[in-house]
């Protein structure tokens, strides 16, 4: 009788233990299934959100070239359909790769983005769209976080092989591979410094079209030499199979000071030219920098052309008592601003500014930081920004937080 009772007790205990173990395993399985559904829903949300951003121009449609804050967020070029983005909408995004810069003469803080020697974009903080505003306009505030990255699909790297006579090497690559037999259209911009104003000069063979070899490389020779009285830059567009990329090269400046361009307003087209001694202000000594501004743009035949602005030359003087220079851009122009400058002893350099982000192949990183999130869904699209091929990647994460809880 005692033995039978003990057997029954052992059996009941074993049954209860097995039942509890089963419930724990079943609970963990259910949680895993729930999290899988959440991940799947997040991936669907990421795909839908990316299309929402890329396939509508925002409200109003011309917010990219105005000083207004949009009431609806979108990056599509209003003049096109499909995945074609506005280069000016991208200029107004507050890139997380930029740094704040304060300019005393305008009493304003700017966002400074630099890509390579001599290439910069400096936008006013009150003229860019910040991440928190984008979250609110997209209806994500408090529920999701995101990061939008736009990266050029074609990389064009340019290097100086020799200065006398000048010879430049152009290397064209895609995502992880070289672009063999790609068409490269280029223009050299040379500036003479030993005159009253920096003067753009004509160089034999300064523009042309060549093809890369099997390794995606091509050498471009010129019949002139570079010395201390000459500064130059090269803009090159590369195309293969309808995919286009752009790259630039700027020679090393010969002066310790430079012109720093601040975009005042996309609506008015004004660009402020500041002396580097004033950013930040250093009361060392007064210096004049003479400047001359040219514009580069590419036509429908992929030819890089140069034009000039009326009155786009002058002098910028360092010090609180002197106003900065101002250049007015023509309306609806998309291209590259080339600013040549020199000091009193004929030393100077060049600064390139994209007017329309894609003209110099600037990348974009906009949004939060996904690196510390538990789970991130991503999706990509191939887009065109004024003819330049970009890859748009969206990373999306939930702010709820969830994990599998193991029962013991």
Buried (B, 14 or more C-beta within 10 A) or exposed (E): EEEEEEEEEEEEEEEEEEEEEEEEEEBBEEBEEEBEEBBEEBBEBBBEBBBBBBBBBBEEBBBBBBBEBBEBBBBBBBEEEEBBBBBBBBBBBBBBBBEEBEBEBBEBEBBBBBBBBBBBBBBBBEBBBEBEBBBEBBEBBEEBBBBBBBBBBBBBBBEBEEEEEBBBBBBBBBEEEBBBEBBBBBBBBBBBBBBEBBBBBEBEEBBEBBEBEEEBBBEBEBEBEBEEBBBBBBBBBBBBEEBBBBBBBBBEBBBEBBBBBBBBBBBEBBBBBBBBBBBEBEEEEEBBBBBBBBBBBBEEEBBBEBEEBEEBBBBBBBBEEBEBBBBBBEEEBBBBBBBBBBBEEBBBBBBBBBBBBBBBBBBBBBBBEBEEBEBBBBBEBEBBBBBBBBBBBBBBBBEEEEEEEEEE
